[in-house]
Amino acid sequence: MFAFISLGVKYDKELAQRTQGIYTFKVEGQMYHFLNSLTTTDNNARNLQLYFYDNENDIVNGMAFSENLNRSVIAKLVDILKINPYSVFLKSLTHIPDLSNFYIALKCDSALDQRTYNLPSVSEVAAIWTDEELDNPASTPHIRVYTHSNTNQLVHYYYGCYDVLQYPLLFPYGENGWHCGIQRVIQKANFPRNSSSCKHQNIPSVSNMSSIDGLLDIEQEILQKKRQKKNTVSCREYYCYKLQIRDDEENDTLHFGRVFQQFSVDQYIKVETQRLNFLLFNQYLFRIEVLAGLIDLLRLGEREASNIGRKTFLPASFTGGPRDMRRRYMDAIALVQHFGKLDIFLTMTCNPSWPEIEDFLLPTDEIQNRPDLINRVFKAKLEELKSDIVKKSIFGKVAAFMYSIEFQKRGLPHAHFLVILENEYKLLTPEAYDRIVCAELPNPDTNQYLHSLVIKHMMHGPCGTLNPTNSCMKKKGYCKFKYSKSYANGTSKGQNSYPIYRRRDTGKFVKIRAQ
């Protein structure tokens, strides 16, 4: 409703419906941002047209998007955006006669004047040029806004106004986001200026203080030159900084609910787009002469001349690319060929009720709207589990292991571990399986905490006749995971080498949840 530009994206509508479960913003492919013309041929004003079309009825125009909107909330947001420089500029255009004779440019990489006590003398986010000045366009990168146009303009990811035009509620002051050429802030190194501390710095202690100062100045200059080799901030570094959690600084962007989900996905796609563009425009860095066309023609037996040419090369260093996925697959197969078959398949799932997650949530936060917090906590616990498996050898000495991280439809990550043990720790007997796998409920008298965790997180169902509409039920009326399992007095080998774990009938029942 308040965005200055429109969004074009293919997203999963089922996951975006609150009635179908937890809201999740999942997209496929690229996200596009389009800038409309100032005026509209019909009465359906949208995006930046709402700021220019009818300033006296901002609330009414906003309420036209949906009947479920709260009028008081819309009024507060309209009042907040009165400080937005883009909103102020667009509303000021209504007082300009013959606007079609002017050239309106939104500055893409201009930064607001942050110097204290300086009042802006001119608009720092936009400019107006007459038709006679079209040959002398603005010196900075800009977007031209047409008064009347049948086409939409594409707002590229490398524009500094990319974020503020799409997410004005996240950036009400109109501050620019990442753009090419953002300078890195380099702090001078503070070196000790006394001879006693120089001994601990491996700097010779001499009586002449000027000599010490000379050595320190040289070392400081060397460090500063090393840091200045990369004096600009990359897109990934910028948004890592923006999404960071700090104890002494409240980051309001992290608490915007569903908007923050969309913002996170948008910035991830921006980073991936930048990486792909770098590979596209720097193909000369790769030795791909053998893939240039003629050799492919001979190898594939191609006869059509239109199919011969030089394709864009995507190296294995691009995460998720076809060469990267094939390399990972070949590495996994090589481990199995060298160390033998897998012994343990282990799954770790994120628990949104972990205290490390709940302690950082505000009362108004929903767990699915904090993907940054969820993934950081999950990554920390995943590293701890890897340490337990590899270093502490809780299953025995590990010969090799591999794992993959996936995301469920509800947005929570989970990891699949494949572990290969040394020969002396192989699981060859039922007793070896029973030492690490238990398909029975723990004894509540001796281990009450573990018993409560199993009841809460590791019980399937209810399904079958108790709940025929459960998601696991197939059309034929049985559970696709084949629950409930049959009782077994001991662990044995089942069909297709799957073990049947010991699950004795003790005659005890527990209540999972009410229907």
N, C-alpha and C positions, 0 to 999 in steps of 0.2 A: 504493500500500500504506500509506503513512504520512500521506496527506492526510486532513484532518479533514472535508472536504466532497467530494462526488462531482462529476464533470465530465460535462456533456452537450454534445456537439458532433458535427457531421457532418464527418468527415475522410476523406481519401483513403487507403484501406487499402493500395492497391498501393504507393504511395510510402512508406508506413510500414513495409513489410516489407523487412528487410535483405537477404533472398534475391533481391529484385527490383532491387537496385542500392543507391545511396546513400540513407540514411534522410532523409526530409523530412517535416516536420509541416505539412501543408496542410489548411486547413479551409474550409468554405463556410458563410456566414451567421454567426449569433451563437454565442457560447460562453456556456453557462449553468453556474452553480455552485449545487448543492443541498445543503442541510443535512438530514441524516436525524435520526430520533428516537434517543434514548439506547439504548433496548432494541429487540430484534428478535424477531419472532414465530417465526422459524426459527433454525437454528444457524449461519447464514452471516452472521457479524458483518463489518461493513465500515466504513471511514472512522472517524468519531469513536467508533463503537461498539467498535472494537478497543482503544481506550484505557480504556473503561469496562467492557467485558464481562468479560474474564478477564485480570487484570494478571499473574498468575503464569505465563501461557503466551504471552507476547508473541511470542516467536520462532516458536513452533509455529503460532500464528494467522497470522503473516506468511508463513510458508512455504506455507500452504495456497493462496496465489494462483497459484503456479507451481512446477513441479518443477525448473526450471532455476536457481533462486535459490541463492546461496551462503550457507550458514548462518552462517559467521563474519562476513560482511559485514552480514547482517541483525542479528546480535548487536551489532556496533559501532554501527550506526545507532540501534538501540533504546537503547543506552547514551548516545549523543549527545543524543537527544531527551528524556532525563530532565531537562534544564535548560529545556525548553520550557514556558512558563507555562500554555499551554492543555492540554498533556499532564498537567502536575502537577495542574491544577484538575480535569480529568475523572477522573483516577484517585482523587482525594480524595473524589469523590461516592459511591464504593462504601461508604464508612463512614457515610453519612447514612441513618438509618432513615426510612421513609415518604417517599421522595424525590418521589413523585407529588404530595405536598401542597405542594411548593415551586415557585417560579417561578424558572427558571434563565435568566439573561440574559448573553450574550456582548457585551461593550462593543465597539462598532464603531470609535469615534474616540478612545478613551482611549490615552494614550501611557505607556509605562513610565517610571517615575521614574528619570531619568538623573543626578540630583544625587549627588555623591560622598558616600560614607559613609552614605547613607540606606538603611536596611533597610526593605523593604516591610512595612507593618503589615497590610494587607489585600490581597486579590487585585486586581491592576490590570488584568486582562483579562476578568473575569467577576464576577457578583454573584448572590446567592441571595436571593429574596424569598418571603415566606410568602403564602398565598392571601389573607389579610386586607389585604395591601399592594398588591394588584393595581390598586387605584384610584390609587396613587401610584407609577407606574413610574419606572425609572431616568431620571435627568435627561439623560444622554447618549444618543445613538442606540445602539440595541442590537438583538440578535437573540435571540428567545426560543427556547430549546431545549425541545422537548416530550419527556416521558418515553415516552409512547406516542402514535403518530400514524401514520395511513395515508397521509399526504401529506408531500411534501418542501417545505421552505422555500427560497425563492430568495435567494441572497446577492448583493446588488446591487453594481455596480462601484464605487460611491462610498463603500462601507464601508472603513474603515481596516484591518480584519482580513481583507479580501478576499485579499490575497496570502499572508499567513502561514497561513491556513487551507487553501489549496490547495497551497502549496509550503513545507511546514515544513522540508524539507532545505535550502532556500535561506535561510530565516530561522529558524534553530534557537532564537534567543533570543526569538522572538515579537514582534519589533519591527513596528510598524504600517507599512503602506504609505501610498500617497497617499489623502487624503480631503479633503473640502471644508473650506476654511478654514485650510490650512497656511500659516503666516506666513513671509514672505520675510525673510531675515536682511539687514539694511541696515547697512552699515559707514559710519562717518563719514568724510568726505573729509579727508585730511590736507593742509592748506594751509601754505605757507611763512610763517614769522613774521619775515621780515627784509625791509627795504626794497629791497635789491639784487635779490632774486628777484622782487619784486613788479613790477619793470619788465618782466620777461619774461612776466608774467601779465596784462599790459595793465591793471594796477591802479596808480593814481597813487602815486608815492612822496612821502610827506609826513614831516615831522619828528616830528609827534605820533604816538607809537606807539598811543595809544588810538584814534585815528582809523583807523589801519590795521586794528587788531583789529575795529573796528566794521564796516568794509567786508568783511573776511573772514568775520565772523559772518553778515552779511546774505547773502553769496554762498553760504556753506555751508548756510544755512537754505533758500535757493531750491532748491539741488540736492537737498537732502533731501526737500523737498516734491514735487519732480518724481519722485523715486524712490518715494515713498509713495503715488503715485496708483494703483499696482498693488502692494499689499503682500501679496498671496497668490500662491501658486505653483500654476500650472495643472498639469493631469495630464500634458501633453506635456513641460513643463519638468522636472517631477519625474523622469520616466523617462529623459529625456535625460541628466540628472545621474547617475542610477543606472547607466546603461549606458556611461558615459564611461570611456575608458582613461586612466589617470594614471600618470605615471612614478614618483611617490613613494608610491603607494598601490596595493596589490594588490587587485583586485576579483575575489573568488572566484566571484561570480555568473556571470561570463563563462566559467567553465571547468567548468560542470556538464553538458556534453554535450547529450543530447537534451532534458533537462529545461529547459535554457536556451532551446532552440528553442521549446518549448511556451510558456515564460514570455514570450518576445519576441512571439509571435503573440497571446498573451492580452492583453498590454499594448497592442499596436497596436489590437486590437478595442476595448479599453477607451477609448482616445483617440478612435476613430471614433464610438463610442457616445455619448461626451460631446458631441462636435461635433453629432451628429444631434439629441440631446436639446436642445441649446441652440437649434438652428433650430426645433425643434418647439414649444418653450415661448416663443419670441420671434417668432412670426409677424407680430406687429404692427409689427415693424421694417421689413417689406418692403411695398412698394406693390403689393399684389396684388388691389386691388378689382376689376379687370377680369376676374380669374379666379374670382370669387366664386360663379358659378353661372348666373345668368340669361343673361349674354352667351355662356357656353359652350353653354347650351341652344339659343340662336338660331343659333349658328355650326354646331353639330353636328346640329341637327335632332332633338334628343333629345325623346322623348315620355314616357318613364318617369319619374315623379316621384321614385322611389327612387334614381335615378342623379344627381339634382340636389343639389349641396351644395358646400361649400368644401373643397377638397383641401389637404393639407399642401404648402407650397411649399418646394422645395429649390433654393437659388440657385446660380448658376454658380461662386461662390466655393468651393463644396464640391468638393474634388478627387475625381475619379472619378464624380461624379454625371452624370446624363443631360444637363443643361444645360452642364456643364463639358466633357464629351466632344464635344458638338455645337459648342460655341464653338471648341474646338481644331481640329475638322475644318473648320469654315468658315474659320478663319485659314489653314490649310494650303492650301485651295482658292483663297483670295484671293491667296496668294503665287504660286501657279502661274499664275493668270489674269494677274497683273501682270508677273511676271518671265519667264514662259515655262516650258517643260517642264524636268523634272529632268535633270541631267547625270550625277550620281554617286550611286550607292546604296552606302553604306559600312556595314559591320558591325564592331563592336568587342565582343569576348567577354572575360569575366574569366578570367584564368589563375590557378588556385589555387596555382601554384608561384612566383608573384611573390615576390621576396625581401622586399618590404615586408609581405607577409602571413606568410611563414614565420618571419620574425624575431620576431613577437609570439605565436607559437604555443608552448604548452607541449608537452613530449613526449607527454603524455596527451591532447592536444586533437586532434579531427578537424575538418578544414576546413569540412565542412558544418554543424558545430555552432557556428560563429562567424560568423553572418550580419552582426553589427555590424562586425567587422573587414573582412570581404569587401567590404561596401558602401562603407565609408569609403575604402578603397584604390581601389576601382573608380571612385568619384566623383572622387577626386583625379586619376586618370589620364584620366578622361573630360574633365575641365576642361582638362587639358594637350592632349588631342587637339583640342578645340574651338579652343584658342589656335593650334595649328599650322594648322588649316584656315582660320580666319577672319583672324587677325592675321599669321601668317607666310606665308599664301597658298601652301601647298605644292602645291595643285592649280591655282592661279591665283586671281585676285581673285574673291571670293564676292559674289554679288548677294543671295542669301537662302539660308537653310538651316533645317532642322527636324530634330528627332530624337525618338525614343521609346525608353524603357528597359523591357525585359521580363526575366522570370526563367525560366530553363530548369527542367525537372523535377528536375534535380539540385541546384537551389537557387542556381545561379550567375547573375548578371545579365549581360545583353548589350544593346547599344544599336544602333539602326538610324538612320543618318544619311541624309538626303536633301539634296543640295547642288545649288544652281543657280548657275552661273558667269556672269560678265559675258560679253557678246557676243564680245569679242576673245579669250576663253579657252575658248570652246566646243570640244567634242571633235567635230570634223568629218571628220578623216582617220584612217586606220589608224595613222599615226605618232603622232598625238595620244593615241590609246588606249594605244599601246605605251609611252609615256612614264610612265604612271601605273599600268598594269596589266600584270602578267607572269604567265602561266600555265605558265612553264617553271621548272625547278629552277635556282637560282642556281649560279654557277660555284664549286665548293668550293675552288679554288686561289686565287681573288681575293677571295672573300667567304665564308669558312668558317663564320662565326657565323650569317649569314643562312641559309645552306644548312642548318645544323643545326636552326634554328627551323622552317623550312618542312617538313623531314622529320618533325619531332616533332609539329607542330600543324596542318598544312594538307594532309595527305594523306588521301584518302578510302579506306576499305576496311580490309582486303580483303573483297570481297563477290563475288557471282557464283559461278562454279564453285569458287573458292578457299574461299569461306565462304557456303554457301547459307542458313545460319541467321542471317545478319546482320540487324539491325533494319531496314535499308533495303530488303531483298528483298521483293518482292510475291509474290502467289500464283502468278503466271505465270512466276516464275523470273528476273525481271530487276530491276535496281536502279531504285527509284522516282526517283532523282536522275539517272538515265541515265549512270552511270559504267560503264565508262571512256569518256572523251571521245575523239573521233576526232582524229588529228593534222591540223594545219593549218600550211602554210608561211607564212601571213600572216593578219593580222586582217581579217575581212570581216563583212558584215551577214548575220545569219541570219534565221530565221523569227520573226515577231512582233516585229521590231526588236531582237531579242537579238543581241549581237555574238558572233562566233566568234573567240576570241582566238588569237593566234599560239602554236602548240605544235608545234614541229618535232621530228621523229624523229631523235634523236642516237644511238640505239642503246645508250644507257647505262641501267643499272638500279640501283635502290637497294633495300635491305632495310628495310622499315618495322617489322614486328614478327613474331615467330615465332607459328605457329599452335598 
